[in-house]
Amino acid sequence: MAKTRQELEAEGWKVASVTGGDHLKRTLEMYQELGIEVYPEEVKPEECGNCTECFTAGSETIYRIYTKRYST
């Protein structure tokens, strides 16, 4: 079950990026290599509020990436 933005923020997650396609994979890998936990959330273009023409033209799914430090 997907969490709401409010639930994620209450758990300490912060929005770090909005991306898709090949860049999504590279971004997730980079955060994980840095020891940062990631939570990708699929979003619709109209939810982004930014220019999404490249994503929609390429039929790419858009993700909002949340991050937080791993708990120790």
C-alpha positions in Angstrom: 0.0 0.0 0.0 1.4 3.4 -1.0 2.0 6.0 1.7 0.8 9.5 1.5 3.2 12.5 1.3 2.2 13.5 4.8 3.0 9.9 6.2 6.4 9.9 4.4 7.3 13.3 5.8 6.2 12.3 9.3 8.7 9.4 9.0 11.5 11.7 8.1 11.5 11.3 4.3 12.3 14.4 2.2 11.6 15.0 -1.5 14.9 14.9 -3.3 14.1 14.7 -7.0 11.6 14.1 -9.7 12.8 12.0 -12.6 12.2 9.0 -14.8 13.6 6.8 -17.4 17.3 5.9 -17.3 18.1 8.8 -15.1 15.8 7.3 -12.4 18.0 4.2 -12.1 21.2 6.2 -12.0 19.8 8.5 -9.3 18.5 5.7 -7.1 21.9 3.9 -7.4 23.8 7.1 -6.5 21.7 7.7 -3.3 22.1 4.1 -2.3 25.9 4.2 -2.8 26.0 7.3 -0.6 24.2 5.4 2.2 20.9 7.2 1.7 17.6 5.3 1.8 15.3 5.9 -1.1 11.6 5.7 -1.7 10.4 6.2 -5.3 6.8 7.2 -5.7 5.1 7.1 -9.2 3.4 10.4 -10.0 1.2 11.7 -12.8 2.6 14.6 -14.9 -0.1 17.0 -13.5 1.1 16.3 -10.0 4.6 17.5 -10.6 4.0 21.2 -11.2 7.2 21.4 -13.3 7.7 21.0 -17.0 7.0 17.4 -17.9 7.1 17.6 -21.7 10.2 15.4 -22.1 8.7 12.7 -19.8 5.3 12.6 -21.6 6.9 12.8 -25.1 9.0 9.8 -24.3 6.1 8.0 -22.6 8.2 7.7 -19.4 6.8 7.1 -16.0 7.6 10.0 -13.6 8.8 9.3 -10.1 9.2 11.5 -7.1 12.2 10.3 -5.1 12.1 10.6 -1.3 15.3 10.2 0.7 16.4 9.7 4.3 19.5 8.4 6.1 19.5 4.7 7.0 18.6 4.1 10.6 21.5 2.6 12.6 
